[in-house]
Amino acid sequence: NFILVILFLFFTGSVGGWLIELSWRRFFSSNKPERKWINPGFLTGPYLPLYGFSLVILFLLSYIDVSFIENKIFKSAFLFVLMALTITFIEYIAGLIFIKGMKIKLWDYSECWGNFQGIICPLYTFFWYILSAVYYFIIHPKILDWLFWFTNHIEFSFVVGFFYGIFLIDLCYSFQLMSKIRKFAATNDKIIRLENLQQHIRKLNDCNKEKIHFWLSMKSESIPFADHLKAFVEKIENQKNEGRKK
């Protein structure tokens, strides 16, 4: 049952997190001109592993003994702070791995107050705090009921199994693209911000009236991926030069 819970939570968190990020970037992004439907992850499909791992972490931390705190309000607040800080730490490690290892920045909090290396910041730690409370009061009490329903509906078990099969294939495919970005970024001594690259390729494909690939056309039929990267870097350099002139 424990393994089923973990598999179910990772599946639910990955898909649910993808929907949250997709909606956030479309309707609440701080950069209004860039509020578009943009795949928030580095994978092709509609899932974010970071949220999947985070939901599993929330599940495990919910069983921590905080009986040494007598006041119920303080007990809950302490638990939510612990959850938020743990997920923030995971977020930092994940961001650092991609920046240092893959030369790719999946998100950028550089403009947020109190940010650390543009990877984490107090604002999004607060959001994790809120999500931790939502999980604890709304989702966690329902987990056993969901698990019972899950194990008694074989068709949904097939959906979850199908998810993990596609997820593994997607992971291999996406890391191939990531390796190309890493090689190019290392050669040119650059850190590529994935969201900006996605938007750049999308605009080029819109101009060329090409059919958009599901991963925001990271692979274009008429333009080689390496040329996309070169054009993107040149665009960034031109923007910097224009900024210096002003």
N, C-alpha and C positions, 0 to 999 in steps of 0.2 A: 504493500500500500504506500509506503514511503516513496518508493521509486516512481510509482504512478503519480503521486502528488507533485514530485519534482518535475516530471515530464510535463504534466498538465500546466503547472504554474509557469514554466519556462515558455511553453507555447502561448499561454494566455498573456503573459507579460510582454513577450516579443511583439505579438500582433497588436495588443492594446496600446503599447508604448509607441508603436509606429503610427497609429491613428492619432494619438495625442500630439506627437511631434509634427505630423503632417498638418493638422488643424492649427497648431500654434504658429507655424511658419507661414501659413496662408492668411490667418486673420489677426495675429498678435505680434508679428515680427516688429522689432524696433525700427527696421529699415523699411518704411512704407513702400517705396518704389519696387522693392523685391518681394512683396507679398504675393507669392504665386504658389501653385501646386507643385512642390518640389519634393522628390523622394529624400527624406531626411537621413537615410542610412547609406552605408557603403555597399550593401547587398542589393541585388536586383528586386527581390520579392518584398512583400509588405510585412516586414518584421525587423525589429531592432534587438539584437541579442543583449545589449546593455540593460534594457528594461526587463528582459527575461531573467537575467542573472539577478537584477535588483529585486524582482518580485520573490525569487527564491530566498534571497537574503532576508527580506522582510518576514517571510514565513518562518525562517529559522530563528530570527531575533525575537519573534513574538513569544517564544517559549523561554526566554531568559527570565530567571528568577529575580524580580526587583522587590521582593517582599520586605527588604530592609528599609524601604520608603513606605511610611504608613499612610500619608495623605494620598488619596486616589488621583487627584489632579496632578500633583507633583510626580507621582509614579508614572502616569501616562506621558507627561511632558518629558521626563527623563528618558523614557523608552523611545519616544519619537525623535528626540535629539540624537540618541545613540544610533537609531536607524538612519537618520539624515546624514550624519557624519560618516557612517560606514559606507553608504552609497556614494557620497561625495568622494571618499577615498578611492572607491572602485572606479568612479568616473575619471578621477585624476590619473590613476594607473593606466586605464584604457586609452585616454587621450595622449599620455606620455609615450606609450608604446607605439602608437601610430605616428606621432610627430618624430620621435627619435629613430624608430625602426623603419617606418614606411615613408617618412618625409611628407606625411599627409595630415592636415588639420581638419578633423571631422566637424568640429564646432569651434567657435571663437568668442570668448567672453572678454576680449581685450578692452572693450568700451564700457564694461560694467564696473561699478565701484567695487574696490577691494579685491579684484580678481588676482589670481595667482597664475602667472605664465599664460594667461588667457584660457586656461583649461577649466578652472573652477572659480566660483565666486559666491559671496554670501547670498545673493538674490536667489540663485538656483539651489543652493543648499536649503533655503527657506521653502522653496517649492517642493523639494524632497521631503521636508518636514510635513508639509500639508498632505502630500501623497501618502506618507507613512500613516498619518492619522486616518485618512480615508480608507486605506487598506485595513488597518487594525479594527476599525469600528464597523466597516461595511463588508469587506471582502473576506477577511479571516474567519469570522463566525460561520460563513457559508461554505468553506472549503470542503468539509467532510460531506456535506449534502451534495456538493458538485461532484466530488469523487464518487459517491454512491451512484449518482446519475450517470456519470461517465462510464463506470464499469458495467452498467446495465444497458448501455446503448452502443452496441457493437459498431453501428454505422459511424458514430462520432469517433470511436477508437480508430477507425480506418482513416478519418480526416486527420487526426493527430499523427498517425503513422505516416501518412502521405506528406504532411508538413515537414517531418524530420527528414524524409527522403529528399524532397525538393530543397530543403535547407542545406543539406550537405553538398548537393550538386551546386547550388548557388554559391556556397562558400568557396568552393574550389574555383569556380568561374570568376567570381569577383576578386579573389586574391591574385588571379592572373593579371587582371587589369591593374590592381594595386601595385603589382611588381613592375609593370611598365611605367606607372607614375613614379614609383620610387627610383627606378633607374634613371629616368629623365631628370627628376628633381635633384638627385645626387650629382649627376653630371653638371647641372647648371647651378648647383649650390642654392637650391630654392626649397621652400616649404609650400606645398600646394594646398590651398584651402579648397576642399572638395565641393562645397556648396557653390562657390564662385565659378569653379570649373564647370559644374553642371549647368549653371545659368548661361555661361558663355557658349557652351556647345548647343544648348537649347536655342539660343538666339540665332546662332549660325544656321541651324537646321530649319528654324522658322523662316529665315531669309531665303534659304535655298528650297523652301517648300518640301522638305524631306519628311518622311514619316518618322515620328519621334520614337526612339527605342524606349522600352519600359524603364530602363535605368537612366532616363533623361538623355538618351542618345550618347552614352559614353562610347558607343560603337556606331560609326556612321558608314553608310554604304559607299558614299562618294568621297569622303574625306578620311584619310588614314588617321588613326588615333594619335600617332606621334605628331602629325601636323596640327591637330587640335591643341595639343600641349604647347607646341611652339607658338601658335597664334595667341594662346591664352597668356603665356609669359610675356610676349611682346606687348600685348594690350596692357598688362599690369605695369610694365616698364614705361610705356608711353604715358600712362596716367600719373606715374610718379614724377616724370620729367615735366609734365604740364603743371603739376602741383608746385614744383620747385620754381618754375618760371613766375607763377602767380605770387 
